[in-house]
């Protein structure tokens, strides 16, 4: 049953694979630049830190099974 539903969303889930595979690159860049003054100013205006925004798409597919029930 779940596989039929996932098949329907496969084209949308494919982008998560690419994002997941490149996550470490993005995380390394954020780690390198987060101490820059301009980045700290931007960070103050955000509700969460950059790492939190970066991890959100990685955590989302884990919730899909719950949403399908």
Steps between C-alpha positions, in 0.01 A plus 500: 500500500772746599705410192209597273473837669876555486502412130262788441737741674825356365581798272468732800704276729782476246610854585548396864755245390708769331464734797596222743805401295626860500404584859854464635630753246237755600560437868875552458440831321261620771752401766772700323299819448281516812760708687511771234354828624243532219380143554465558874284808433272299272491217751370731773189571291418132447282287724753213489869469426619407150573138593140455611367621166747277320392183684123553457475342152701200622254442784185546290493165314511317834160651579337394172401153622317658792317737267387213277334306780 
